């Protein structure tokens, strides 16, 4: 694994652990795609640091659990905005 990839994975994981942001927000912060962040967190991080991997996996599982709620809130805001026009 290239050194810059190794450092990116560590930086992304620390950012995710400290801020509890979503994959999309981490990708925007680091200027990479969501797929890259997902691969970094699910595959590469497991090889680099098992402890951080477990912390990240816990955060990502939480995001999956609340995804339907966030989607519903977003749709609600969308239709309320249309209604007020």
PDB file of N, CA, C and O in Angstrom:
ATOM      1  N   UNK A   1       0.858  -1.172   0.000  1.00  0.00           N
ATOM      2  CA  UNK A   1       0.000   0.000   0.000  1.00  0.00           C
ATOM      3  C   UNK A   1       0.904   1.235   0.000  1.00  0.00           C
ATOM      4  O   UNK A   1       1.866   1.326   0.763  1.00  0.00           O
ATOM      5  N   UNK A   2       0.568   2.174  -0.873  1.00  0.00           N
ATOM      6  CA  UNK A   2       1.346   3.404  -0.950  1.00  0.00           C
ATOM      7  C   UNK A   2       1.213   4.207   0.334  1.00  0.00           C
ATOM      8  O   UNK A   2       0.195   4.147   1.023  1.00  0.00           O
ATOM      9  N   UNK A   3       2.254   4.951   0.637  1.00  0.00           N
ATOM     10  CA  UNK A   3       2.296   5.731   1.870  1.00  0.00           C
ATOM     11  C   UNK A   3       1.174   6.769   1.922  1.00  0.00           C
ATOM     12  O   UNK A   3       0.575   6.978   2.977  1.00  0.00           O
ATOM     13  N   UNK A   4       0.880   7.429   0.775  1.00  0.00           N
ATOM     14  CA  UNK A   4      -0.173   8.450   0.780  1.00  0.00           C
ATOM     15  C   UNK A   4      -1.547   7.838   1.021  1.00  0.00           C
ATOM     16  O   UNK A   4      -2.406   8.474   1.631  1.00  0.00           O
ATOM     17  N   UNK A   5      -1.764   6.618   0.552  1.00  0.00           N
ATOM     18  CA  UNK A   5      -3.040   5.937   0.804  1.00  0.00           C
ATOM     19  C   UNK A   5      -3.134   5.570   2.282  1.00  0.00           C
ATOM     20  O   UNK A   5      -4.176   5.758   2.910  1.00  0.00           O
ATOM     21  N   UNK A   6      -2.054   5.053   2.826  1.00  0.00           N
ATOM     22  CA  UNK A   6      -2.006   4.699   4.244  1.00  0.00           C
ATOM     23  C   UNK A   6      -2.338   5.917   5.104  1.00  0.00           C
ATOM     24  O   UNK A   6      -3.166   5.833   6.011  1.00  0.00           O
ATOM     25  N   UNK A   7      -1.698   7.035   4.821  1.00  0.00           N
ATOM     26  CA  UNK A   7      -1.939   8.258   5.597  1.00  0.00           C
ATOM     27  C   UNK A   7      -3.361   8.774   5.414  1.00  0.00           C
ATOM     28  O   UNK A   7      -3.971   9.257   6.369  1.00  0.00           O
ATOM     29  N   UNK A   8      -3.901   8.677   4.186  1.00  0.00           N
ATOM     30  CA  UNK A   8      -5.278   9.111   3.929  1.00  0.00           C
ATOM     31  C   UNK A   8      -6.259   8.276   4.735  1.00  0.00           C
ATOM     32  O   UNK A   8      -7.198   8.817   5.319  1.00  0.00           O
ATOM     33  N   UNK A   9      -6.056   6.987   4.774  1.00  0.00           N
ATOM     34  CA  UNK A   9      -6.949   6.088   5.515  1.00  0.00           C
ATOM     35  C   UNK A   9      -6.929   6.444   7.001  1.00  0.00           C
ATOM     36  O   UNK A   9      -7.978   6.526   7.640  1.00  0.00           O
ATOM     37  N   UNK A  10      -5.741   6.653   7.541  1.00  0.00           N
ATOM     38  CA  UNK A  10      -5.626   7.015   8.956  1.00  0.00           C
ATOM     39  C   UNK A  10      -6.300   8.365   9.219  1.00  0.00           C
ATOM     40  O   UNK A  10      -7.039   8.513  10.193  1.00  0.00           O
ATOM     41  N   UNK A  11      -6.044   9.349   8.347  1.00  0.00           N
ATOM     42  CA  UNK A  11      -6.647  10.679   8.519  1.00  0.00           C
ATOM     43  C   UNK A  11      -8.170  10.618   8.426  1.00  0.00           C
ATOM     44  O   UNK A  11      -8.872  11.233   9.229  1.00  0.00           O
ATOM     45  N   UNK A  12      -8.674   9.877   7.448  1.00  0.00           N
ATOM     46  CA  UNK A  12     -10.131   9.744   7.297  1.00  0.00           C
ATOM     47  C   UNK A  12     -10.745   9.067   8.519  1.00  0.00           C
ATOM     48  O   UNK A  12     -11.787   9.496   9.016  1.00  0.00           O
ATOM     49  N   UNK A  13     -10.104   8.023   8.994  1.00  0.00           N
ATOM     50  CA  UNK A  13     -10.667   7.295  10.137  1.00  0.00           C
ATOM     51  C   UNK A  13     -10.666   8.163  11.390  1.00  0.00           C
ATOM     52  O   UNK A  13     -11.637   8.148  12.148  1.00  0.00           O
ATOM     53  N   UNK A  14      -9.595   8.918  11.621  1.00  0.00           N
ATOM     54  CA  UNK A  14      -9.551   9.798  12.793  1.00  0.00           C
ATOM     55  C   UNK A  14     -10.614  10.885  12.691  1.00  0.00           C
ATOM     56  O   UNK A  14     -11.269  11.211  13.680  1.00  0.00           O
ATOM     57  N   UNK A  15     -10.784  11.444  11.502  1.00  0.00           N
ATOM     58  CA  UNK A  15     -11.809  12.465  11.286  1.00  0.00           C
ATOM     59  C   UNK A  15     -13.204  11.892  11.539  1.00  0.00           C
ATOM     60  O   UNK A  15     -14.031  12.520  12.200  1.00  0.00           O
ATOM     61  N   UNK A  16     -13.454  10.707  11.013  1.00  0.00           N
ATOM     62  CA  UNK A  16     -14.751  10.060  11.179  1.00  0.00           C
ATOM     63  C   UNK A  16     -15.020   9.742  12.655  1.00  0.00           C
ATOM     64  O   UNK A  16     -16.131   9.955  13.141  1.00  0.00           O
ATOM     65  N   UNK A  17     -14.030   9.246  13.351  1.00  0.00           N
ATOM     66  CA  UNK A  17     -14.192   8.903  14.767  1.00  0.00           C
ATOM     67  C   UNK A  17     -14.440  10.163  15.606  1.00  0.00           C
ATOM     68  O   UNK A  17     -15.295  10.167  16.491  1.00  0.00           O
ATOM     69  N   UNK A  18     -13.692  11.219  15.323  1.00  0.00           N
ATOM     70  CA  UNK A  18     -13.799  12.447  16.117  1.00  0.00           C
ATOM     71  C   UNK A  18     -15.079  13.235  15.841  1.00  0.00           C
ATOM     72  O   UNK A  18     -15.633  13.854  16.749  1.00  0.00           O
ATOM     73  N   UNK A  19     -15.550  13.214  14.591  1.00  0.00           N
ATOM     74  CA  UNK A  19     -16.699  14.052  14.225  1.00  0.00           C
ATOM     75  C   UNK A  19     -17.990  13.274  14.050  1.00  0.00           C
ATOM     76  O   UNK A  19     -19.073  13.858  14.097  1.00  0.00           O
ATOM     77  N   UNK A  20     -17.894  11.956  13.847  1.00  0.00           N
ATOM     78  CA  UNK A  20     -19.069  11.104  13.597  1.00  0.00           C
ATOM     79  C   UNK A  20     -19.826  11.525  12.332  1.00  0.00           C
ATOM     80  O   UNK A  20     -21.043  11.362  12.250  1.00  0.00           O
ATOM     81  N   UNK A  21     -19.103  12.062  11.355  1.00  0.00           N
ATOM     82  CA  UNK A  21     -19.698  12.496  10.089  1.00  0.00           C
ATOM     83  C   UNK A  21     -20.030  11.282   9.230  1.00  0.00           C
ATOM     84  O   UNK A  21     -19.582  10.168   9.502  1.00  0.00           O
ATOM     85  N   UNK A  22     -20.828  11.521   8.181  1.00  0.00           N
ATOM     86  CA  UNK A  22     -21.198  10.457   7.256  1.00  0.00           C
ATOM     87  C   UNK A  22     -20.086  10.238   6.228  1.00  0.00           C
ATOM     88  O   UNK A  22     -19.171  11.052   6.099  1.00  0.00           O
ATOM     89  N   UNK A  23     -20.182   9.135   5.510  1.00  0.00           N
ATOM     90  CA  UNK A  23     -19.223   8.821   4.449  1.00  0.00           C
ATOM     91  C   UNK A  23     -19.183   9.965   3.432  1.00  0.00           C
ATOM     92  O   UNK A  23     -18.109  10.363   2.981  1.00  0.00           O
ATOM     93  N   UNK A  24     -20.336  10.482   3.080  1.00  0.00           N
ATOM     94  CA  UNK A  24     -20.422  11.575   2.109  1.00  0.00           C
ATOM     95  C   UNK A  24     -19.677  12.818   2.614  1.00  0.00           C
ATOM     96  O   UNK A  24     -18.950  13.458   1.854  1.00  0.00           O
ATOM     97  N   UNK A  25     -19.856  13.153   3.876  1.00  0.00           N
ATOM     98  CA  UNK A  25     -19.197  14.325   4.444  1.00  0.00           C
ATOM     99  C   UNK A  25     -17.679  14.127   4.534  1.00  0.00           C
ATOM    100  O   UNK A  25     -16.917  15.066   4.307  1.00  0.00           O
ATOM    101  N   UNK A  26     -17.246  12.920   4.862  1.00  0.00           N
ATOM    102  CA  UNK A  26     -15.813  12.622   4.912  1.00  0.00           C
ATOM    103  C   UNK A  26     -15.221  12.724   3.503  1.00  0.00           C
ATOM    104  O   UNK A  26     -14.134  13.272   3.321  1.00  0.00           O
ATOM    105  N   UNK A  27     -15.936  12.198   2.516  1.00  0.00           N
ATOM    106  CA  UNK A  27     -15.462  12.259   1.132  1.00  0.00           C
ATOM    107  C   UNK A  27     -15.306  13.708   0.677  1.00  0.00           C
ATOM    108  O   UNK A  27     -14.309  14.054   0.043  1.00  0.00           O
ATOM    109  N   UNK A  28     -16.278  14.551   0.995  1.00  0.00           N
ATOM    110  CA  UNK A  28     -16.181  15.958   0.625  1.00  0.00           C
ATOM    111  C   UNK A  28     -15.005  16.636   1.314  1.00  0.00           C
ATOM    112  O   UNK A  28     -14.314  17.446   0.697  1.00  0.00           O
ATOM    113  N   UNK A  29     -14.772  16.324   2.564  1.00  0.00           N
ATOM    114  CA  UNK A  29     -13.678  16.921   3.336  1.00  0.00           C
ATOM    115  C   UNK A  29     -12.320  16.574   2.734  1.00  0.00           C
ATOM    116  O   UNK A  29     -11.436  17.427   2.660  1.00  0.00           O
ATOM    117  N   UNK A  30     -12.153  15.325   2.305  1.00  0.00           N
ATOM    118  CA  UNK A  30     -10.857  14.868   1.812  1.00  0.00           C
ATOM    119  C   UNK A  30     -10.737  14.905   0.282  1.00  0.00           C
ATOM    120  O   UNK A  30      -9.687  14.561  -0.262  1.00  0.00           O
ATOM    121  N   UNK A  31     -11.785  15.311  -0.402  1.00  0.00           N
ATOM    122  CA  UNK A  31     -11.721  15.457  -1.854  1.00  0.00           C
ATOM    123  C   UNK A  31     -11.600  14.148  -2.608  1.00  0.00           C
ATOM    124  O   UNK A  31     -10.946  14.081  -3.649  1.00  0.00           O
ATOM    125  N   UNK A  32     -12.226  13.113  -2.088  1.00  0.00           N
ATOM    126  CA  UNK A  32     -12.245  11.811  -2.761  1.00  0.00           C
ATOM    127  C   UNK A  32     -13.700  11.361  -2.898  1.00  0.00           C
ATOM    128  O   UNK A  32     -14.605  11.996  -2.357  1.00  0.00           O
ATOM    129  N   UNK A  33     -13.915  10.275  -3.616  1.00  0.00           N
ATOM    130  CA  UNK A  33     -15.281   9.796  -3.824  1.00  0.00           C
ATOM    131  C   UNK A  33     -15.786   9.033  -2.600  1.00  0.00           C
ATOM    132  O   UNK A  33     -15.010   8.605  -1.746  1.00  0.00           O
ATOM    133  N   UNK A  34     -17.114   8.874  -2.542  1.00  0.00           N
ATOM    134  CA  UNK A  34     -17.717   8.093  -1.463  1.00  0.00           C
ATOM    135  C   UNK A  34     -17.239   6.651  -1.524  1.00  0.00           C
ATOM    136  O   UNK A  34     -17.033   6.021  -0.487  1.00  0.00           O
ATOM    137  N   UNK A  35     -17.062   6.127  -2.728  1.00  0.00           N
ATOM    138  CA  UNK A  35     -16.589   4.748  -2.889  1.00  0.00           C
ATOM    139  C   UNK A  35     -15.191   4.576  -2.312  1.00  0.00           C
ATOM    140  O   UNK A  35     -14.889   3.559  -1.689  1.00  0.00           O
ATOM    141  N   UNK A  36     -14.343   5.570  -2.523  1.00  0.00           N
ATOM    142  CA  UNK A  36     -12.984   5.516  -1.996  1.00  0.00           C
ATOM    143  C   UNK A  36     -12.998   5.497  -0.474  1.00  0.00           C
ATOM    144  O   UNK A  36     -12.301   4.695   0.148  1.00  0.00           O
ATOM    145  N   UNK A  37     -13.790   6.380   0.125  1.00  0.00           N
ATOM    146  CA  UNK A  37     -13.875   6.422   1.586  1.00  0.00           C
ATOM    147  C   UNK A  37     -14.434   5.104   2.107  1.00  0.00           C
ATOM    148  O   UNK A  37     -13.941   4.565   3.098  1.00  0.00           O
ATOM    149  N   UNK A  38     -15.455   4.589   1.443  1.00  0.00           N
ATOM    150  CA  UNK A  38     -16.052   3.327   1.876  1.00  0.00           C
ATOM    151  C   UNK A  38     -15.011   2.205   1.835  1.00  0.00           C
ATOM    152  O   UNK A  38     -14.892   1.433   2.786  1.00  0.00           O
ATOM    153  N   UNK A  39     -14.263   2.115   0.741  1.00  0.00           N
ATOM    154  CA  UNK A  39     -13.219   1.098   0.640  1.00  0.00           C
ATOM    155  C   UNK A  39     -12.124   1.318   1.681  1.00  0.00           C
ATOM    156  O   UNK A  39     -11.617   0.363   2.270  1.00  0.00           O
ATOM    157  N   UNK A  40     -11.768   2.569   1.901  1.00  0.00           N
ATOM    158  CA  UNK A  40     -10.757   2.881   2.919  1.00  0.00           C
ATOM    159  C   UNK A  40     -11.208   2.406   4.297  1.00  0.00           C
ATOM    160  O   UNK A  40     -10.424   1.815   5.039  1.00  0.00           O
ATOM    161  N   UNK A  41     -12.453   2.659   4.635  1.00  0.00           N
ATOM    162  CA  UNK A  41     -12.948   2.347   5.979  1.00  0.00           C
ATOM    163  C   UNK A  41     -13.275   0.875   6.158  1.00  0.00           C
ATOM    164  O   UNK A  41     -13.099   0.346   7.255  1.00  0.00           O
ATOM    165  N   UNK A  42     -13.739   0.203   5.132  1.00  0.00           N
ATOM    166  CA  UNK A  42     -14.173  -1.191   5.255  1.00  0.00           C
ATOM    167  C   UNK A  42     -13.084  -2.209   4.946  1.00  0.00           C
ATOM    168  O   UNK A  42     -13.083  -3.299   5.519  1.00  0.00           O
ATOM    169  N   UNK A  43     -12.161  -1.877   4.056  1.00  0.00           N
ATOM    170  CA  UNK A  43     -11.152  -2.861   3.632  1.00  0.00           C
ATOM    171  C   UNK A  43      -9.764  -2.485   4.145  1.00  0.00           C
ATOM    172  O   UNK A  43      -9.132  -3.247   4.876  1.00  0.00           O
ATOM    173  N   UNK A  44      -9.304  -1.304   3.754  1.00  0.00           N
ATOM    174  CA  UNK A  44      -7.925  -0.912   4.074  1.00  0.00           C
ATOM    175  C   UNK A  44      -7.712  -0.704   5.569  1.00  0.00           C
ATOM    176  O   UNK A  44      -6.688  -1.123   6.108  1.00  0.00           O
ATOM    177  N   UNK A  45      -8.654  -0.069   6.241  1.00  0.00           N
ATOM    178  CA  UNK A  45      -8.485   0.208   7.670  1.00  0.00           C
ATOM    179  C   UNK A  45      -8.418  -1.086   8.482  1.00  0.00           C
ATOM    180  O   UNK A  45      -7.707  -1.154   9.484  1.00  0.00           O
ATOM    181  N   UNK A  46      -9.151  -2.103   8.056  1.00  0.00           N
ATOM    182  CA  UNK A  46      -9.114  -3.391   8.761  1.00  0.00           C
ATOM    183  C   UNK A  46      -7.713  -4.000   8.721  1.00  0.00           C
ATOM    184  O   UNK A  46      -7.300  -4.681   9.659  1.00  0.00           O
ATOM    185  N   UNK A  47      -6.990  -3.753   7.639  1.00  0.00           N
ATOM    186  CA  UNK A  47      -5.625  -4.264   7.504  1.00  0.00           C
ATOM    187  C   UNK A  47      -4.629  -3.425   8.292  1.00  0.00           C
ATOM    188  O   UNK A  47      -3.621  -3.940   8.775  1.00  0.00           O
ATOM    189  N   UNK A  48      -4.913  -2.129   8.420  1.00  0.00           N
ATOM    190  CA  UNK A  48      -3.966  -1.199   9.043  1.00  0.00           C
ATOM    191  C   UNK A  48      -4.104  -1.169  10.560  1.00  0.00           C
ATOM    192  O   UNK A  48      -3.119  -1.317  11.283  1.00  0.00           O
ATOM    193  N   UNK A  49      -5.344  -0.974  11.044  1.00  0.00           N
ATOM    194  CA  UNK A  49      -5.541  -0.780  12.483  1.00  0.00           C
ATOM    195  C   UNK A  49      -6.896  -1.359  12.881  1.00  0.00           C
ATOM    196  O   UNK A  49      -7.936  -0.744  12.645  1.00  0.00           O
ATOM    197  N   UNK A  50      -6.875  -2.517  13.473  1.00  0.00           N
ATOM    198  CA  UNK A  50      -8.111  -3.232  13.828  1.00  0.00           C
ATOM    199  C   UNK A  50      -8.944  -2.459  14.857  1.00  0.00           C
ATOM    200  O   UNK A  50     -10.173  -2.471  14.788  1.00  0.00           O
ATOM    201  N   UNK A  51      -8.295  -1.794  15.799  1.00  0.00           N
ATOM    202  CA  UNK A  51      -9.023  -1.052  16.832  1.00  0.00           C
ATOM    203  C   UNK A  51      -9.814   0.116  16.229  1.00  0.00           C
ATOM    204  O   UNK A  51     -10.985   0.316  16.552  1.00  0.00           O
ATOM    205  N   UNK A  52      -9.164   0.876  15.357  1.00  0.00           N
ATOM    206  CA  UNK A  52      -9.869   1.985  14.699  1.00  0.00           C
ATOM    207  C   UNK A  52     -10.975   1.451  13.785  1.00  0.00           C
ATOM    208  O   UNK A  52     -12.047   2.046  13.673  1.00  0.00           O
ATOM    209  N   UNK A  53     -10.694   0.323  13.140  1.00  0.00           N
ATOM    210  CA  UNK A  53     -11.692  -0.285  12.264  1.00  0.00           C
ATOM    211  C   UNK A  53     -12.974  -0.592  13.039  1.00  0.00           C
ATOM    212  O   UNK A  53     -14.074  -0.342  12.546  1.00  0.00           O
ATOM    213  N   UNK A  54     -12.834  -1.126  14.235  1.00  0.00           N
ATOM    214  CA  UNK A  54     -14.007  -1.461  15.043  1.00  0.00           C
ATOM    215  C   UNK A  54     -14.774  -0.210  15.461  1.00  0.00           C
ATOM    216  O   UNK A  54     -16.005  -0.216  15.486  1.00  0.00           O
ATOM    217  N   UNK A  55     -14.050   0.871  15.790  1.00  0.00           N
ATOM    218  CA  UNK A  55     -14.706   2.133  16.139  1.00  0.00           C
ATOM    219  C   UNK A  55     -15.467   2.690  14.942  1.00  0.00           C
ATOM    220  O   UNK A  55     -16.609   3.130  15.075  1.00  0.00           O
ATOM    221  N   UNK A  56     -14.834   2.669  13.777  1.00  0.00           N
ATOM    222  CA  UNK A  56     -15.458   3.176  12.550  1.00  0.00           C
ATOM    223  C   UNK A  56     -16.663   2.320  12.182  1.00  0.00           C
ATOM    224  O   UNK A  56     -17.703   2.853  11.794  1.00  0.00           O
ATOM    225  N   UNK A  57     -16.539   1.013  12.299  1.00  0.00           N
ATOM    226  CA  UNK A  57     -17.646   0.111  11.967  1.00  0.00           C
ATOM    227  C   UNK A  57     -18.868   0.408  12.831  1.00  0.00           C
ATOM    228  O   UNK A  57     -20.002   0.347  12.356  1.00  0.00           O
ATOM    229  N   UNK A  58     -18.634   0.727  14.086  1.00  0.00           N
ATOM    230  CA  UNK A  58     -19.731   1.072  14.996  1.00  0.00           C
ATOM    231  C   UNK A  58     -20.439   2.359  14.540  1.00  0.00           C
ATOM    232  O   UNK A  58     -21.668   2.428  14.544  1.00  0.00           O
ATOM    233  N   UNK A  59     -19.674   3.351  14.156  1.00  0.00           N
ATOM    234  CA  UNK A  59     -20.243   4.621  13.687  1.00  0.00           C
ATOM    235  C   UNK A  59     -21.016   4.415  12.387  1.00  0.00           C
ATOM    236  O   UNK A  59     -22.119   4.938  12.224  1.00  0.00           O
ATOM    237  N   UNK A  60     -20.434   3.650  11.463  1.00  0.00           N
ATOM    238  CA  UNK A  60     -21.104   3.409  10.182  1.00  0.00           C
ATOM    239  C   UNK A  60     -22.385   2.590  10.371  1.00  0.00           C
ATOM    240  O   UNK A  60     -23.366   2.802   9.658  1.00  0.00           O
ATOM    241  N   UNK A  61     -22.379   1.672  11.313  1.00  0.00           N
ATOM    242  CA  UNK A  61     -23.595   0.901  11.595  1.00  0.00           C
ATOM    243  C   UNK A  61     -24.693   1.819  12.120  1.00  0.00           C
ATOM    244  O   UNK A  61     -25.862   1.654  11.772  1.00  0.00           O
ATOM    245  N   UNK A  62     -24.323   2.779  12.951  1.00  0.00           N
ATOM    246  CA  UNK A  62     -25.298   3.755  13.448  1.00  0.00           C
ATOM    247  C   UNK A  62     -25.879   4.561  12.290  1.00  0.00           C
ATOM    248  O   UNK A  62     -27.089   4.778  12.227  1.00  0.00           O
ATOM    249  N   UNK A  63     -25.021   5.003  11.376  1.00  0.00           N
ATOM    250  CA  UNK A  63     -25.496   5.779  10.228  1.00  0.00           C
ATOM    251  C   UNK A  63     -26.470   4.969   9.370  1.00  0.00           C
ATOM    252  O   UNK A  63     -27.442   5.512   8.845  1.00  0.00           O
ATOM    253  N   UNK A  64     -26.207   3.692   9.234  1.00  0.00           N
ATOM    254  CA  UNK A  64     -27.115   2.833   8.472  1.00  0.00           C
ATOM    255  C   UNK A  64     -28.454   2.711   9.203  1.00  0.00           C
ATOM    256  O   UNK A  64     -29.513   2.718   8.576  1.00  0.00           O
ATOM    257  N   UNK A  65     -28.397   2.599  10.520  1.00  0.00           N
ATOM    258  CA  UNK A  65     -29.625   2.475  11.310  1.00  0.00           C
ATOM    259  C   UNK A  65     -30.522   3.708  11.208  1.00  0.00           C
ATOM    260  O   UNK A  65     -31.746   3.577  11.238  1.00  0.00           O
ATOM    261  N   UNK A  66     -29.940   4.898  11.089  1.00  0.00           N
ATOM    262  CA  UNK A  66     -30.742   6.128  11.066  1.00  0.00           C
ATOM    263  C   UNK A  66     -30.942   6.689   9.656  1.00  0.00           C
ATOM    264  O   UNK A  66     -31.531   7.757   9.489  1.00  0.00           O
ATOM    265  N   UNK A  67     -30.455   5.972   8.650  1.00  0.00           N
ATOM    266  CA  UNK A  67     -30.548   6.469   7.276  1.00  0.00           C
ATOM    267  C   UNK A  67     -31.994   6.726   6.865  1.00  0.00           C
ATOM    268  O   UNK A  67     -32.276   7.744   6.233  1.00  0.00           O
ATOM    269  N   UNK A  68     -32.898   5.843   7.202  1.00  0.00           N
ATOM    270  CA  UNK A  68     -34.295   6.014   6.807  1.00  0.00           C
ATOM    271  C   UNK A  68     -34.925   7.225   7.491  1.00  0.00           C
ATOM    272  O   UNK A  68     -35.810   7.866   6.924  1.00  0.00           O
ATOM    273  N   UNK A  69     -34.482   7.537   8.684  1.00  0.00           N
ATOM    274  CA  UNK A  69     -35.011   8.702   9.397  1.00  0.00           C
ATOM    275  C   UNK A  69     -34.535   9.986   8.726  1.00  0.00           C
ATOM    276  O   UNK A  69     -35.319  10.910   8.508  1.00  0.00           O
ATOM    277  N   UNK A  70     -33.253  10.036   8.402  1.00  0.00           N
ATOM    278  CA  UNK A  70     -32.706  11.220   7.726  1.00  0.00           C
ATOM    279  C   UNK A  70     -33.374  11.432   6.375  1.00  0.00           C
ATOM    280  O   UNK A  70     -33.676  12.564   5.997  1.00  0.00           O
ATOM    281  N   UNK A  71     -33.601  10.356   5.656  1.00  0.00           N
ATOM    282  CA  UNK A  71     -34.263  10.463   4.356  1.00  0.00           C
ATOM    283  C   UNK A  71     -35.677  10.995   4.501  1.00  0.00           C
ATOM    284  O   UNK A  71     -36.114  11.823   3.702  1.00  0.00           O
ATOM    285  N   UNK A  72     -36.393  10.529   5.509  1.00  0.00           N
ATOM    286  CA  UNK A  72     -37.752  10.998   5.756  1.00  0.00           C
ATOM    287  C   UNK A  72     -37.784  12.462   6.124  1.00  0.00           C
ATOM    288  O   UNK A  72     -38.664  13.196   5.674  1.00  0.00           O
ATOM    289  N   UNK A  73     -36.829  12.902   6.942  1.00  0.00           N
ATOM    290  CA  UNK A  73     -36.758  14.311   7.327  1.00  0.00           C
ATOM    291  C   UNK A  73     -36.459  15.189   6.115  1.00  0.00           C
ATOM    292  O   UNK A  73     -37.028  16.271   5.966  1.00  0.00           O
ATOM    293  N   UNK A  74     -35.576  14.722   5.264  1.00  0.00           N
ATOM    294  CA  UNK A  74     -35.216  15.469   4.060  1.00  0.00           C
ATOM    295  C   UNK A  74     -36.424  15.620   3.137  1.00  0.00           C
ATOM    296  O   UNK A  74     -36.673  16.699   2.597  1.00  0.00           O
ATOM    297  N   UNK A  75     -37.162  14.539   2.963  1.00  0.00           N
ATOM    298  CA  UNK A  75     -38.365  14.584   2.123  1.00  0.00           C
ATOM    299  C   UNK A  75     -39.403  15.510   2.723  1.00  0.00           C
ATOM    300  O   UNK A  75     -40.059  16.258   1.998  1.00  0.00           O
ATOM    301  N   UNK A  76     -39.560  15.473   4.019  1.00  0.00           N
ATOM    302  CA  UNK A  76     -40.516  16.355   4.693  1.00  0.00           C
ATOM    303  C   UNK A  76     -40.153  17.824   4.457  1.00  0.00           C
ATOM    304  O   UNK A  76     -41.022  18.633   4.132  1.00  0.00           O
ATOM    305  N   UNK A  77     -38.871  18.169   4.620  1.00  0.00           N
ATOM    306  CA  UNK A  77     -38.435  19.550   4.379  1.00  0.00           C
ATOM    307  C   UNK A  77     -38.678  19.956   2.928  1.00  0.00           C
ATOM    308  O   UNK A  77     -39.072  21.089   2.652  1.00  0.00           O
ATOM    309  N   UNK A  78     -38.445  19.038   2.017  1.00  0.00           N
ATOM    310  CA  UNK A  78     -38.621  19.307   0.591  1.00  0.00           C
ATOM    311  C   UNK A  78     -40.087  19.678   0.300  1.00  0.00           C
ATOM    312  O   UNK A  78     -40.353  20.664  -0.386  1.00  0.00           O
ATOM    313  N   UNK A  79     -41.021  18.895   0.817  1.00  0.00           N
ATOM    314  CA  UNK A  79     -42.418  19.138   0.524  1.00  0.00           C
ATOM    315  C   UNK A  79     -42.959  20.352   1.294  1.00  0.00           C
ATOM    316  O   UNK A  79     -43.848  21.045   0.799  1.00  0.00           O
ATOM    317  N   UNK A  80     -42.445  20.610   2.470  1.00  0.00           N
ATOM    318  CA  UNK A  80     -42.841  21.819   3.193  1.00  0.00           C
ATOM    319  C   UNK A  80     -42.369  23.070   2.460  1.00  0.00           C
ATOM    320  O   UNK A  80     -43.065  24.086   2.438  1.00  0.00           O
ATOM    321  N   UNK A  81     -41.198  22.993   1.868  1.00  0.00           N
ATOM    322  CA  UNK A  81     -40.682  24.122   1.097  1.00  0.00           C
ATOM    323  C   UNK A  81     -41.535  24.366  -0.142  1.00  0.00           C
ATOM    324  O   UNK A  81     -41.815  25.513  -0.489  1.00  0.00           O
ATOM    325  N   UNK A  82     -41.948  23.296  -0.808  1.00  0.00           N
ATOM    326  CA  UNK A  82     -42.808  23.433  -1.988  1.00  0.00           C
ATOM    327  C   UNK A  82     -44.169  24.005  -1.601  1.00  0.00           C
ATOM    328  O   UNK A  82     -44.738  24.823  -2.323  1.00  0.00           O
ATOM    329  N   UNK A  83     -44.677  23.569  -0.463  1.00  0.00           N
ATOM    330  CA  UNK A  83     -45.998  24.010   0.004  1.00  0.00           C
ATOM    331  C   UNK A  83     -46.007  25.493   0.334  1.00  0.00           C
ATOM    332  O   UNK A  83     -47.006  26.177   0.108  1.00  0.00           O
ATOM    333  N   UNK A  84     -44.904  25.990   0.864  1.00  0.00           N
ATOM    334  CA  UNK A  84     -44.851  27.403   1.284  1.00  0.00           C
ATOM    335  C   UNK A  84     -44.679  28.359   0.107  1.00  0.00           C
ATOM    336  O   UNK A  84     -44.817  29.570   0.282  1.00  0.00           O
ATOM    337  N   UNK A  85     -44.384  27.853  -1.075  1.00  0.00           N
ATOM    338  CA  UNK A  85     -44.203  28.713  -2.259  1.00  0.00           C
ATOM    339  C   UNK A  85     -45.505  29.197  -2.819  1.00  0.00           C
ATOM    340  O   UNK A  85     -45.518  29.926  -3.810  1.00  0.00           O
TER     341      UNK A  85
END
